[in-house]
Amino acid sequence: MLLAGCPSACNTKESSRPFHLTGQVGSRGAGFASALYQTTGVRMEPRNRIRWANNGAVFDVMVEEIGRARASINIVMFIWRPGRASERMIEALAERAKAGVHCRVLVDPLGSGPFEKEVKPRLEAIGCEAHLFRPLPADENLARNHRKIFVVDGRVAITGGLAIQDEWLGDARNEKEWRDTNVRVQGPVVAQLQQAFAENWQEATGALLPQTDFPTLSAEQPGLDAAGEGWAAFVSSTANPEVTRAERLTQLMVKAAKKRLWISQAYFTPNDALSALLVEKARAGVDVRVLAPGDKNDQRAITVLQRQTYDTLRAAGVRLWEYQPSMMHAKTMLVDDRLVLVGSINYDALSFNLLEEGSLVLEDVDAARQLEAIFLEDLTHAREVQAEQAQR
């Protein structure tokens, strides 16, 4: 993926005082919720339910939800490129736009390449509003939009590592089918994803969304039916010269781990503070596992940088695996037995310093069990890093 994981090659400004979260953090209930609010300013919301939509299955879920839309479909993507995946989305959107559903699409021009010439005119022809986020002059910086947000009627949302590109089709069986993890979420937390879309849309167009796009805040539609039992928050992040919410959230999740910390990470190049936290947790007896791409990495230089972390982490007791069949693009964390994170935030300087990002945090026992099963299944397609490999 363009831009991803370039901690040394990109001109990201190092903070004069590197952020390092200290103290104890709870991994459940009011303790974690309080820590999250203090750290990111975002509150956990009750009664949310998720459904996993991994690899190409995410397109089935998006098309299904588009077909149910009655008022609005709001999408922000880092990558939307021509191809079979794009055609499927355009076809589904055309049917609902014809029925009067308001469709808004915002993409990053650096990530999406031919979108402006080949996809944007087609979306506009079917009645969708389509815009570029921070159009690219020749001297454009790297403050891009890496969020992946899809919201229908303000009531259901999808997020994860997805993109509208053919590599995200299929089921991660070979190099042409990337491995990724996404969720469909229903419940009050959807308003937080909608707000993240709204702030980007407002920057690009100057326009506010209608009040009806926030049914949980609307007097006419006072609330959602209880969708489940999970507490959830969506933490959005934007560039900051010192410390972003993306970096704060990542360290908070690591600090919360008491028994288990299982990480799937597409661009695993942690900074010194995060590396120190991972070492601290492993030495304290936490089961720390990291699943990252192997040689099939779309950013080959990142594989080199990733492997430079292995000796230090393994010496502390961290176990590492490299995914073998294809590019492993997921960004998830499983903490203990009930805390889950999934979204767009990478372990790299771009996510921590420059990019618009967003990830969903969920406290739910069933969701954690499901992510555990997903992680263990992925390990059957991965190779554990041994001592002699780490030294090489």
C-alpha positions as CSV (number, residue, x, y, z in Angstrom):
1,M,0.0,0.0,0.0
2,L,1.3,3.5,-0.9
3,L,2.8,5.4,2.0
4,A,2.5,2.6,4.5
5,G,5.1,2.0,7.1
6,C,8.0,4.3,6.3
7,P,9.5,5.3,9.6
8,S,12.8,6.5,8.2
9,A,12.3,7.2,4.6
10,C,9.5,9.7,5.1
11,N,10.0,13.2,6.6
12,T,8.0,12.6,9.7
13,K,8.9,15.0,12.6
14,E,10.0,13.3,15.8
15,S,8.4,14.7,18.9
16,S,10.8,16.7,21.2
17,R,9.3,14.6,24.1
18,P,8.4,11.1,22.9
19,F,5.1,10.0,24.3
20,H,5.3,7.1,26.8
21,L,2.2,6.0,28.7
22,T,3.0,4.9,32.3
23,G,1.0,3.5,35.2
24,Q,-1.6,0.8,35.4
25,V,-4.5,0.5,32.9
26,G,-7.5,-1.7,33.3
27,S,-8.5,-4.1,30.5
28,R,-12.2,-4.2,31.2
29,G,-15.2,-2.2,32.4
30,A,-15.1,1.2,34.0
31,G,-11.3,1.1,34.4
32,F,-10.6,0.7,30.8
33,A,-13.4,3.1,29.7
34,S,-12.0,5.8,32.0
35,A,-8.4,5.3,30.7
36,L,-9.7,5.5,27.1
37,Y,-11.6,8.7,27.7
38,Q,-8.6,10.3,29.5
39,T,-6.3,9.2,26.7
40,T,-8.4,9.9,23.6
41,G,-11.4,11.9,24.7
42,V,-13.7,9.2,23.4
43,R,-16.4,7.5,25.5
44,M,-17.3,3.8,25.3
45,E,-20.9,3.3,24.2
46,P,-23.1,0.3,25.3
47,R,-25.2,-2.1,23.3
48,N,-23.1,-2.6,20.1
49,R,-22.7,-5.8,18.1
50,I,-20.1,-6.6,15.4
51,R,-19.9,-9.2,12.6
52,W,-16.5,-10.1,11.2
53,A,-16.2,-9.5,7.4
54,N,-12.7,-10.7,6.4
55,N,-11.0,-10.7,3.1
56,G,-13.4,-10.5,0.1
57,A,-16.4,-11.2,2.3
58,V,-16.4,-7.5,3.2
59,F,-17.7,-6.7,-0.3
60,D,-20.7,-9.0,0.2
61,V,-21.4,-7.2,3.5
62,M,-21.1,-3.7,1.9
63,V,-23.3,-4.6,-1.0
64,E,-25.9,-6.1,1.4
65,E,-25.9,-2.9,3.5
66,I,-26.0,-0.7,0.4
67,G,-29.1,-2.6,-0.7
68,R,-30.8,-1.8,2.7
69,A,-30.0,2.0,2.6
70,R,-32.9,4.3,2.8
71,A,-31.4,7.8,3.4
72,S,-27.6,7.9,3.1
73,I,-24.4,6.0,2.2
74,N,-21.2,7.7,3.4
75,I,-17.8,6.3,2.4
76,V,-14.2,7.5,3.1
77,M,-11.3,5.3,1.6
78,F,-7.6,5.7,1.3
79,I,-7.7,3.4,-1.8
80,W,-10.4,3.2,-4.5
81,R,-9.1,2.0,-7.8
82,P,-10.7,0.8,-11.0
83,G,-11.3,-3.0,-11.3
84,R,-13.8,-5.7,-10.4
85,A,-14.2,-4.5,-6.8
86,S,-14.9,-1.0,-8.0
87,E,-17.4,-2.2,-10.5
88,R,-19.3,-4.1,-7.9
89,M,-19.5,-1.1,-5.6
90,I,-20.6,1.2,-8.4
91,E,-23.4,-1.2,-9.5
92,A,-24.7,-1.4,-6.0
93,L,-24.6,2.3,-5.4
94,A,-26.3,3.1,-8.7
95,E,-29.4,1.2,-7.7
96,R,-29.8,3.0,-4.4
97,A,-28.9,6.4,-5.8
98,K,-31.6,5.9,-8.4
99,A,-34.0,5.3,-5.5
100,G,-33.1,8.6,-3.9
101,V,-30.5,7.6,-1.4
102,H,-27.8,10.3,-0.9
103,C,-24.4,8.8,-1.7
104,R,-21.2,10.6,-0.6
105,V,-17.7,9.3,-1.4
106,L,-14.4,10.8,-0.2
107,V,-11.1,9.3,-1.2
108,D,-7.4,10.1,-0.8
109,P,-5.8,11.1,-4.2
110,L,-2.4,9.7,-3.3
111,G,-3.8,6.3,-2.4
112,S,-6.4,6.1,-5.1
113,G,-4.4,7.1,-8.2
114,P,-6.7,6.8,-11.3
115,F,-9.8,7.5,-9.2
116,E,-10.3,11.1,-10.3
117,K,-10.3,10.3,-14.0
118,E,-11.7,6.8,-14.1
119,V,-14.0,6.3,-11.1
120,K,-15.2,9.7,-9.9
121,P,-17.0,10.6,-13.2
122,R,-18.9,7.3,-13.1
123,L,-20.0,7.9,-9.5
124,E,-21.2,11.3,-10.3
125,A,-23.0,10.0,-13.4
126,I,-25.1,7.7,-11.1
127,G,-25.9,10.5,-8.7
128,C,-23.2,10.2,-6.0
129,E,-21.2,13.1,-4.7
130,A,-17.5,12.2,-5.0
131,H,-14.6,14.3,-3.8
132,L,-10.8,14.1,-3.3
133,F,-9.4,14.7,0.2
134,R,-6.7,17.3,0.1
135,P,-6.1,17.3,-3.7
136,L,-2.5,16.9,-4.6
137,P,-0.4,19.9,-5.7
138,A,3.2,19.2,-6.6
139,D,4.5,20.1,-3.1
140,E,1.9,18.0,-1.2
141,N,3.0,16.7,2.2
142,L,2.1,13.3,3.6
143,A,-0.9,14.3,5.7
144,R,-3.2,11.9,3.9
145,N,-6.5,10.2,4.8
146,H,-6.0,6.6,5.7
147,R,-9.4,6.0,7.3
148,K,-11.7,3.3,6.1
149,I,-15.2,4.2,7.0
150,F,-18.5,3.0,5.5
151,V,-21.8,4.2,7.1
152,V,-25.4,3.5,6.0
153,D,-28.2,5.6,7.3
154,G,-26.2,6.4,10.4
155,R,-27.2,3.0,11.8
156,V,-24.6,0.4,10.6
157,A,-20.9,0.9,9.7
158,I,-18.0,-1.1,8.4
159,T,-14.3,-0.4,9.2
160,G,-11.0,-2.3,9.2
161,G,-8.1,-2.4,6.8
162,L,-10.2,-2.7,3.6
163,A,-9.8,-0.9,0.3
164,I,-11.8,-0.8,-3.0
165,Q,-9.2,-2.7,-5.0
166,D,-9.0,-6.1,-6.5
167,E,-6.3,-7.3,-4.1
168,W,-9.0,-7.3,-1.4
169,L,-11.2,-9.8,-3.2
170,G,-10.9,-13.5,-2.7
171,D,-9.8,-15.3,0.4
172,A,-6.0,-14.7,0.9
173,R,-5.1,-17.9,-1.0
174,N,-2.3,-16.4,-3.1
175,E,-0.3,-13.2,-3.6
176,K,-3.1,-11.6,-5.6
177,E,-5.6,-12.0,-2.7
178,W,-4.6,-10.0,0.4
179,R,-5.4,-11.1,4.0
180,D,-7.4,-8.4,5.8
181,T,-9.7,-8.1,8.8
182,N,-12.9,-5.9,8.9
183,V,-16.0,-5.6,11.0
184,R,-19.6,-4.6,10.5
185,V,-20.8,-2.8,13.6
186,Q,-24.4,-1.9,14.7
187,G,-25.3,0.2,17.7
188,P,-24.7,3.7,19.2
189,V,-21.0,3.7,18.4
190,V,-21.9,4.1,14.7
191,A,-22.5,7.8,15.5
192,Q,-18.8,8.1,16.2
193,L,-17.8,6.6,12.8
194,Q,-20.3,9.0,11.2
195,Q,-18.7,11.9,13.0
196,A,-15.3,10.9,11.8
197,F,-16.6,10.8,8.2
198,A,-18.4,14.2,8.8
199,E,-15.2,16.0,9.8
200,N,-13.4,14.8,6.7
201,W,-16.4,15.6,4.5
202,Q,-16.6,19.1,6.0
203,E,-12.9,19.8,5.3
204,A,-13.3,18.6,1.7
205,T,-16.6,20.3,0.9
206,G,-17.5,22.8,3.7
207,A,-20.8,21.0,4.1
208,L,-22.5,19.6,7.2
209,L,-24.3,16.3,7.1
210,P,-28.1,16.4,7.7
211,Q,-29.3,15.8,11.3
212,T,-31.0,12.6,10.0
213,D,-27.6,11.1,9.4
214,F,-27.2,10.9,13.2
215,P,-30.3,9.0,14.3
216,T,-29.1,8.5,17.8
217,L,-28.9,12.3,18.2
218,S,-32.2,13.1,16.4
219,A,-35.4,14.2,18.2
220,E,-37.4,12.6,15.4
221,Q,-35.5,9.3,15.7
222,P,-34.6,9.1,19.4
223,G,-32.4,6.0,19.4
224,L,-31.4,2.7,18.1
225,D,-32.8,-0.6,19.3
226,A,-30.3,-2.5,21.4
227,A,-28.0,-4.2,19.0
228,G,-26.0,-6.3,21.4
229,E,-24.1,-6.3,24.7
230,G,-20.7,-5.0,23.6
231,W,-19.3,-1.6,24.8
232,A,-17.5,0.1,21.9
233,A,-15.7,3.3,20.9
234,F,-14.4,4.6,17.5
235,V,-11.2,6.5,18.0
236,S,-10.3,8.8,15.1
237,S,-6.9,10.4,14.8
238,T,-5.4,13.3,12.9
239,A,-1.9,14.8,12.5
240,N,-0.3,16.4,15.5
241,P,3.3,17.6,15.8
242,E,3.7,16.0,19.2
243,V,1.4,13.0,19.8
244,T,-1.7,11.7,18.0
245,R,-4.7,9.7,19.2
246,A,-3.5,6.9,17.1
247,E,-0.2,6.6,19.1
248,R,-2.1,7.2,22.4
249,L,-4.6,4.4,21.6
250,T,-2.0,1.9,20.5
251,Q,0.1,2.4,23.7
252,L,-3.1,2.2,25.8
253,M,-4.1,-1.1,24.3
254,V,-0.7,-2.6,25.0
255,K,-0.6,-1.2,28.6
256,A,-4.1,-2.8,29.3
257,A,-2.8,-6.3,28.6
258,K,-2.5,-8.5,31.7
259,K,-2.6,-12.0,30.3
260,R,-2.6,-11.8,26.5
261,L,-1.7,-9.4,23.8
262,W,-2.1,-10.8,20.3
263,I,-1.3,-8.4,17.5
264,S,-1.9,-8.7,13.7
265,Q,-0.1,-5.8,12.1
266,A,0.5,-5.0,8.4
267,Y,3.4,-2.6,8.8
268,F,5.2,-3.6,12.0
269,T,7.8,-1.0,12.6
270,P,7.2,0.1,16.2
271,N,8.9,3.2,17.6
272,D,11.2,3.0,20.6
273,A,8.4,3.8,23.1
274,L,6.1,1.1,21.7
275,S,8.9,-1.4,21.4
276,A,9.8,-0.8,25.1
277,L,6.1,-1.4,26.1
278,L,6.0,-4.7,24.2
279,V,9.2,-5.8,25.9
280,E,7.9,-4.7,29.3
281,K,4.7,-6.8,28.8
282,A,6.5,-9.9,27.6
283,R,8.9,-9.7,30.6
284,A,6.0,-9.4,32.9
285,G,4.6,-12.7,31.7
286,V,2.0,-11.5,29.2
287,D,1.5,-13.8,26.2
288,V,2.7,-11.4,23.5
289,R,2.4,-12.6,19.9
290,V,2.8,-10.7,16.7
291,L,1.7,-11.7,13.2
292,A,3.1,-9.6,10.4
293,P,3.7,-10.0,6.7
294,G,6.5,-12.3,5.4
295,D,8.3,-11.9,2.1
296,K,5.0,-11.2,0.3
297,N,4.9,-7.6,1.5
298,D,3.9,-4.8,-0.8
299,Q,6.5,-2.7,0.9
300,R,9.6,-4.7,0.7
301,A,11.7,-2.2,2.7
302,I,9.3,-2.6,5.6
303,T,10.1,-6.3,5.8
304,V,13.7,-5.4,6.3
305,L,12.9,-2.8,9.0
306,Q,10.4,-5.2,10.7
307,R,13.0,-7.9,11.0
308,Q,15.4,-5.5,12.7
309,T,13.0,-5.6,15.7
310,Y,13.1,-9.4,16.1
311,D,16.2,-9.9,18.2
312,T,15.1,-7.4,20.9
313,L,11.5,-8.6,21.1
314,R,12.4,-12.4,21.0
315,A,14.9,-11.9,23.8
316,A,12.1,-10.5,26.0
317,G,9.8,-13.4,25.2
318,V,7.7,-12.0,22.4
319,R,6.7,-14.6,19.8
320,L,6.6,-13.6,16.1
321,W,5.1,-15.1,13.0
322,E,5.3,-14.1,9.3
323,Y,2.3,-14.7,7.2
324,Q,3.1,-16.8,4.1
325,P,0.4,-17.0,1.4
326,S,-0.1,-13.3,0.7
327,M,0.2,-9.8,2.0
328,M,-1.1,-9.7,5.6
329,H,-2.8,-6.3,5.8
330,A,-4.9,-6.6,9.0
331,K,-4.5,-4.2,11.9
332,T,-6.0,-5.9,15.0
333,M,-5.2,-6.4,18.7
334,L,-6.7,-8.9,21.1
335,V,-6.2,-8.0,24.8
336,D,-6.9,-10.6,27.5
337,D,-10.3,-12.2,27.1
338,R,-12.6,-9.4,26.1
339,L,-10.9,-6.4,24.5
340,V,-10.6,-6.1,20.7
341,L,-9.3,-3.4,18.4
342,V,-9.7,-3.4,14.6
343,G,-9.2,-0.5,12.1
344,S,-6.7,1.3,10.0
345,I,-3.9,2.2,12.4
346,N,-0.5,0.8,11.6
347,Y,2.5,0.5,13.9
348,D,4.5,3.1,12.0
349,A,5.5,6.8,12.0
350,L,2.9,7.8,9.4
351,S,-0.1,6.4,11.4
352,F,1.4,7.9,14.6
353,N,2.2,11.3,13.2
354,L,0.7,12.3,9.9
355,L,-2.3,10.3,8.7
356,E,-6.1,10.5,9.3
357,E,-6.8,7.2,11.0
358,G,-9.5,5.4,12.9
359,S,-10.0,2.2,14.8
360,L,-12.9,0.5,16.6
361,V,-12.4,-0.6,20.2
362,L,-14.8,-3.2,21.5
363,E,-15.2,-4.9,24.9
364,D,-17.1,-8.1,24.3
365,V,-16.4,-11.7,25.2
366,D,-17.9,-13.2,22.1
367,A,-16.0,-10.8,19.8
368,A,-12.8,-11.6,21.6
369,R,-13.4,-15.3,21.2
370,Q,-14.0,-14.9,17.5
371,L,-10.8,-12.8,17.0
372,E,-8.9,-15.4,18.9
373,A,-10.1,-18.1,16.4
374,I,-9.3,-15.8,13.5
375,F,-5.8,-15.2,14.8
376,L,-5.1,-18.9,15.5
377,E,-6.4,-19.8,12.0
378,D,-4.0,-17.2,10.5
379,L,-1.1,-18.8,12.4
380,T,-1.7,-22.0,10.5
381,H,-0.7,-20.1,7.4
382,A,2.3,-18.4,9.0
383,R,5.8,-19.4,10.0
384,E,7.1,-18.7,13.5
385,V,10.4,-16.7,13.6
386,Q,13.1,-18.9,15.2
387,A,16.3,-17.6,16.8
388,E,18.6,-18.3,13.9
389,Q,16.1,-16.5,11.5
390,A,16.0,-13.5,13.8
391,Q,19.8,-13.3,13.8
392,R,19.9,-13.4,10.0
